[in-house]
Amino acid sequence: MSDSIEIEVDGRGVTLSSPDKIYFSERGETKQDLANYYLAVAEPIMRTIKDRPVLLERYPEGAGGKSWFQKRVPKSVPDWLQTTVVSTPNGTTSDALVAADMAHILWAVNLGCLGFHVWPTHAGADLVSTAPPVHDAAGAVLPPTGVTDELRIDLDPSPGIGFDDLRAAAVHTRQLCTELGIDVRVKTSGSRGLHLYAMLEPKWDGYQVRSAAVALARELERRHPGTITAQWWKEQRGSRVFVDFNQNAPHKTVFGAWCVRPKVGAQVSTPISWDTLPEVTNDEMTIATVPARLAELGDPWADRTPQSLAPLLEMSEKNMAAGLMDAPWPPQYPKMPNEPSRVQPSRARKDSDPAAE
């Protein structure tokens, strides 16, 4: 096994130690194969994640080995490495890696990063909108998010849901967004679901983007109640596709486009065209197949333009005016105004009725 090699990229030399170490056991791809994959998709991946903070999912022994999430960069880093301060829902801050160029991506690969979880903001982006400060249910001011310029629609399979059901839900989502004048693009998740993204005009913060996502999920459930759900509690979803609006909660990261999953088959979360959606599965999009596919078909997200979130925010305002409460937030977030109880419905019924079994 080679001790190390140096790769020249973006005017920098990035050291790759143990380049022959096997990272993906299904076909035997190595750390160097992973680096070569990212170089092959350099142009489209930089279009989607350049200058965004990223959370690193590290597997130094390869997929299937010991792992951890690393939000803070190590103390000893090259002097050219760019970082930015990010915040958690409770206001804790840390220095996160910025995907400034491919040298930064390969630096993370050398650490055993088998997954880039990407913020929906750009490093150093200030809030352009005039959105007022957001308070939690106790009245405390919540950490600002900066401009959030991506709407991320996560279609998540419930038990009994197959990939054809996800495809159908994706088409319904696209139809609704098209009706609202919003251009959404689709990608495989590299795992079990499908992701739809809309590039946004730099006007809204993370709280507004989540409100828009809640409105979208509820409208999809209203139109397709038998196949799509916006219900946060699993016991209420049934066998329906769940539109996970909380993937848009402020300070939330989502697995990045063109990024490789920490799976033995080296699956890639791959942007695809709507025309090819009927043919594609998550498992077949890997570091062994995606570069050739990109060379043949090009980047289906290359012509994206910023979209307006206004139609979904208007829908959200109408829902609130009609008496709907906010949807539940994830447990690590402070209790929010107008939020329902975070106790699952069956437990709430049992607690309120001592005679209940």
N, C-alpha and C positions, 0 to 999 in steps of 0.2 A: 504494500500500500504506500502510495506517495505521501511524503511528509506534508508538502504544501505546493501550491502553484500560485502564480500571480496573474490576475486578469486585468487588462487595461480597459477601462470603460469610463466615459465622460471625463477624460483627462486625468484619471486617477488610477493608481494601482491598488486593486483590492486582493488581499491574500485569502486564499481558500485552503484551509488546512484539511488534511485527510480527504482529498477530493474523491477518492475511490470508495469511501465509506458508503455502504448501501443504505439508502433512505427509504426505499419502497420495495418491499420484498416480492410483490406479485410478479414483476418482470425484472427485478434486480437493478432498478435505476439508482444512481449514486448522487452524492452531493453535487458533483460536477454536472451531472445530467440535469439536475434541478436548476443550477446556475445557467446552463445553456438554454434551458426552456425559457427562463425569464428574459434572456437576451434576445431570443427569437420573437417574443411578444412585446419587446421594449416600447415600440411606438404606441400600440393601443393601450397598454397598461398605464403608461404615463398620461395618456389622455384622460383616464378615469381617476387615478389616485395621486397624480403629481401634486406636491405641496400640501398633501393632507396628512394629518397625524395618523399613525398606525399603532395598534396594539399587536404585539408579537406573540404568536403561539409557538413555543419552542419545544422541539423534540430532538435533542442533541444526539440521541441514538437511533433516530429514524422513526417513521410512522409505526405506532404500536408500542413504542418505548415510553419511558418516563417523560412527563411533559409538565409545563406550567405556562400560565399567561404572564407576560411581562409588559407592563405599561411603562415603567421607568427604564430608561436606557442605563446600562452599566456605568459605573463611575469612570472607568478607563476606556476612552473612545478616541478615535482619530480627531485631530483638531478641525477637520473639515466637516465633521458630522453635524447635521442640522437637527435641532430638537425644538420643541415648543411646549409651553405650559398648557396642560389640559386639566379639566376638572371632573370630578365624580359628582353624582347627584347630591351628595351631602356637602359638597364644597371642597373636599380634599383635592389638592393639586399635585401634579407630577410632571416631569419632563418626558415627553413622548418622542419617539423617532418621527421625523418628517420624511415622507417619500419624495425627497427633493429631486432625485435622479436615479439612474440604474445602479450607480455605485452604492447608494444607500440600500437598495434592495439586495444587492449581492453581499453587502456587509452583514445584513440580517440573515441571509441564507447561510453564511459561514457560522453563525451562532446556532444553527439548527432550526431556524424559523421555517415551519411548515404551515404557516397560515398567517395572513395579514388581515387584521380586522380594522376597518377603515372608518374614521370619523366622517360625518357628512358636512364638515366644515373645512376651510383652508387655514393653514397656519397663519396666525396674525390677523385673520379677518375680523374687522370690527363690525358692529351692527349698523347697517345702513338704514334699516327701517326705523320708524318712530314708535316701535312697540314699547309700551310702558313696562316697568319692572313687574315681574311675576312673583306672587306671594304664595306660600303654602297655606294650608288650612289654619295654621296658628298665627298667620300674619307675617311670618319671617320672609324676607326677600330671598329668592332663590338665585343661585349663580347664573349669570347671563351666559348665553350659548354662542354668541357671535352669529354671523350670517350662516344659515343652514341652506345649502344650495342643492340638495338632493332630496327627493321624495322616494322612499324605499318601501316597496310593497312586497311583503313576504307572504307567499302562499304556502301554507303549512299543512301537510296531510294529517288528518285524524285517522284512527284505526278504521280499516276498511276502505280507505281512499287509495286509488291507484294513480299512476302517472297520467293516464287519460283524463281522469277527473281534474288533475291539476292543470292540464292543457286547456280543458274547457273553461275552468275558472279564469285562467290567464286571458283567454279570448273575451270572456264577459267583462273582465277588468279593462281590457283595451277598448272595448266598445263604449263603456261608460266614459272613460277618459277622453276618447275621441269626441264623444258628444259634448263634453265640457271644454273642448279645445286644448286638451293636454296630450302631448306626444309622450307615450311611454314605450320603453324598450324592454326586452326580456332577456334573461340569462338563466342558465342552469345554476343551481346552488352548489353543485359538486357533492351534495349530500342527498337529501330526500325531496326537497321542495323546488319551487321556482321563485325567482326574484324578478320584479318589474321595477324599473327605475325611471324617474323623470328628472332631467336637469332643470333646476329652478333659477328664475331671476334672483339676483342677490338682494332680496327685500325683506325676508322673513326670518324669524328666529326659530329655535328648535321647538318651543312650545306651540307656536302657530303651525309648524309643519306636522306635529303630532295631532293637533286638532283636525287638520285637513285629512290625515290618514284615518282617524276615527270616523269622520263623516263619510269617507270613501267606503270603508268597510261596512258601515251600517246601510249605506245605499245599495251595495252589492247584495247584502243579506235580504234587504227588502225586495229586491228584484228577483232574487234566486234563492228563496228561503229553503228549498229542499236540498240544495247542493253547496251553498256558501254560507258561512257564519262569521259574525263579528263577536261571538260570545267568548269572553276571556276565560271563564271557568271551563275546564275540560269536560266536566260532567254535563254541561249544557250544549256541547258542540254536536254530539251525535256523530254520524258518519258523513261529515261535511268538510269541505276545505275551509280552514281557518285563515282569515286575513289578519295577520299579526300586526296590528297598528302600533303596538308598543316597540317595534323595531325602530320607530321614529321618535321614541322618547328622547329628550335632550341628553346629550353626552353618551348616547348609545352608539356602539360600533356594530358594523355588519361586515360579514366576510366579503372581501373585495373581488371585483371583476378581474378575471384573468389570473386569479390567485389559486395556488395549489393547496388542496386539502391534505391534512395529515392522515391519509388513508393509504393502505398498502398498495392500492391500485393507482395512486397519484392522480386522483380525479381533480379536474379544474372547474372552477366556477366560471362558466364560459358565456359571454354575450353571443346570442344567436339572432338570426333574422326571424321575423314572424312567419315567413314562408317556410322555413325549415323546422319550426316548432313541432309539426306532426311527426317528424322523423327522428328527433333527437331524444336521447335519454341521458340522465346524469352519469351513469357508469361508463359510457363510451367516450366521454370527453376527458381525456387524460393528457399528461405531458408527452405521451407517445403519439397522439393524434391531433392535438390542437394546433401545433405550429403548421403542419401541412394544410389543415383546414383553413387557417388564417391566410396562408399564401395563396390558396385557391379561391377563396370566397371574399377575402378582405374583412375589414372590421365593420360589423353591422351597426355599430354605435358611432361611427366616424362623423356622421353628419348631424349629430344631436345639437339642438339649440335650446337656450333657456326658456322655460315655460312659466306661465302665470299660475299661481296657486289660488288666485282670487275666487274662481268658481267653487272650489271645495271649501274655502273659508266662509263663503256666503251660505253654503249648505250647512256648515257647522253652526253658524249663527241662527239659522232657521230651526235647527234641531233644538238648540238651547231655548229659543223663544217659545217653542212648542212644549217645553217642560221636560225634555230629556236631560238626564244627568250626564256628567262626564263618564267616560268608560274607566274601569279600574286601571290603576297604575301598577307597575311591578313593585314587589315588596321593598326593594332597596331605596325607593323614592319616598320623600316626605308625603304625608297625607295632603291631598290637594283640595282646593275649594270645589264644591259641587261634585265631589267624587263619592260614589256609593261605598258601602261597606266592603272591606277587603276580606271578609269571611265568606268562604264558598257557600253557595245557597243551601245545600243540604245540611251543612253544619249549622248555619244560621237558623234553619227551621227546627233542628233538633235542640239547639240551645234555648229557643223561645218556647218550646213545647216540652215540658218535663215528661209528659206521657209518651212522647215519640220514642220509637225503638231506635 
